[in-house]
Amino acid sequence: MTAPTYEIPAELRDLAEKSVDQARTAVTKLLGTVVKSAEQLQTSSTTVHETIQSVIAKGLDQVQTNASTTFDFAQKLVRTRDLKEAFELQSEFMRSQISTLQAQAKDLGALAQSAAKGV
């Protein structure tokens, strides 16, 4: 006894073939989009990493400058002969530091803005 053979209608085979082709096209497009997104993320990640390194380097430079300036001030302060001279030196130092800190904040702000534009 032989089992009956059932033939799949041509219309159904055509429909299945079209479905497979459409699925292949959709997956190919999806993978292309994923690859592009991954490349953009990698580029953004590199930009962010470089920006963070720049901010850290700039911050460390500023800390070093501020520490050096403060030690220079301290050295001058211990050499003062009276309170009037010490207060004048302190006032001059504070004015100078406020100006320096404003410039440093401006530099870091500009760096942050350029980083935001690059991402």
Secondary structure, 3 states (H helix, E strand, C coil): CCCCCCCCCHHHHHHHHHHHHHHHHHHHHHHHHHHHHHHHHHHHHHHHHHHHHHHHHHHHHHHHHHHHHHHHHHHHHHCCCCHHHHHHHHHHHHHHHHHHHHHHHHHHHHHHHHHHHHC
